[in-house]
Amino acid sequence: MSLHLQLPQVRDTASGQPHPVVHMTAVALLIWFVTAAWLLFGGSGYIDLVLAMITVLAFMVVAIPMALWRAKVQSQHSSSIASNENRAAGEKQPLGMWLRSELITHSGREKSSAATVEMLLPIAAVAFGITALGIVFDLVRAGAM
């Protein structure tokens, strides 16, 4: 006589990709950085050339992944056979649910909210830092400090 235990099926909510909102936030912070650099430091001498190069590089950082994403979406739409598993995998979770789940990284699983902070913190620090530095620079240039 053998006993067979029936374990409940638990759906693994781990994701291998960041949520689209994380990508959009990173792009918004990059745009903030470039805009703050132009507004607060532009207009004097060769700095405009440097800012133009930074703008081109920032544009490429956004444009290349977007082009690859569009090519992936178009290839998925062009394939006539789409299984239910592919459709289910393509459905996006709400951001709150995604933040409570786990993200699969190269070094293992990590809580999605912690991974989001680790992804966005560097670009946020640069965007906020260039803004603060530019404001102080303008105050000093105006003689207020």
N, C-alpha and C positions, 0 to 999 in steps of 0.2 A: 504494500500500500504506500503510495507516494503522494505527498501533498504538493500541489502546485499553487504557488501564490501568484495572484494576478496583480501586478503593479499598475497603478494608474499611469496613463500616458501624460507626460509633462511636455508641453511644447517649449522648445528651446527658443528663447527670445533674443539670443545673442545675434548681433549684426556684424557684418564685416565691413560696412561702409558708414561714414558719418552721415548724419541726417542732413537733408538739403538745406535746412535753416542754418546749420553750422557753416556750410559752404557760403551761403549768402551773407552771413555775418562777417566771415573772413574777407570777402570781396568788399563789403561796405567799409570795413576798417582800412583796407588798402586804399580805397578811394578817399577816405578821410585823410590818410597820411599824405597822399599826393596833393590833395587840395590844400591842406594846411601848409605844406612845403611851398607851394606856389604863392599862396596868399601872404604868408608871413616872411618868406625869404626872397621872393622873386623881385626882379626889376632893377638889379644893380650889376652891371658888368657881365662877367662870364658865368655867373650863377644860373642864368637862364638856360645856358647850354647844358649844364649839369642837371638842372631840373627837367629839361626836355628828355635827356637820356633816362632819368629815373622814371619819367612818365611812360616812355616807350617800354622799358623793362616791366613796369607794373601792368601795362596793357597786355604784354605777351604772357605774363603770369596768369592772367585771367583768360585770354583768348585761346591759348593752346588747350587747356583742359576743357573749355567749353566746346571747342571744335571736336575734340575726341568724344565728348559726351553726346554731341549731336550725331556723330557718325554711328555711335553705338545704338542710339535710339532709332535712327533710320534703318539700320540693319535689322533690328528686332522687328520693326514694322513691315519690312519687306519680306521677311520669312513668313510663308503662308501657314506653316504648321506651328501652332503655339499651344503647348499643353497647359493644363490647369495649374500645374506646379509652377510653371514660368510666370503665369499671371499672378498667382499668389505671392511669389517671391518679389514681383515688381510692385506690389502694393506697399505704400509707405505707412509707417506707424505715425500716430500723432507724436509731436515733439515730447510731451510730458511722459508718455509711455516709453519712448525711445531713451530718454534720460534716465529712467529707472531700470533699464535693461543693461546688458553688457555689450562691450565692443570688443571684437576679436582683433587683436593687433599681432604684429610679428613676434612680440615678446610674450604673448599670452592674452588672457582675458582681463579686461579692466572695466570698471564701472563707467558707463557712457558719460555721466555727468563729469567725472574726474578727467576723462579723456578729452572732453570738450574744453574744459578749462585749460588743459595742457596744450591743446591745439590753438586756442584763440589768445592765450595770454601773451605770447611774444609779439604778435602783430598789434594787439591792443596797447601794449606797453610802448611800442614804437610810435603808434598814432597819437596817443595821449602825450608822450614825451616830446615829440616834435611840436605839438600844439603848445605845451607849456613853455618850451624853450623859445618858440617864436614869439609868444606873448611877452616873455621877459626881455627878449631882444628888442622888440618894438618899444617897450617901456623905457629901456635904457637909451635907445636911439632918440626917443622923444624928450629925454632928460627928466623923466618922472622918477627915476631911481638913481 
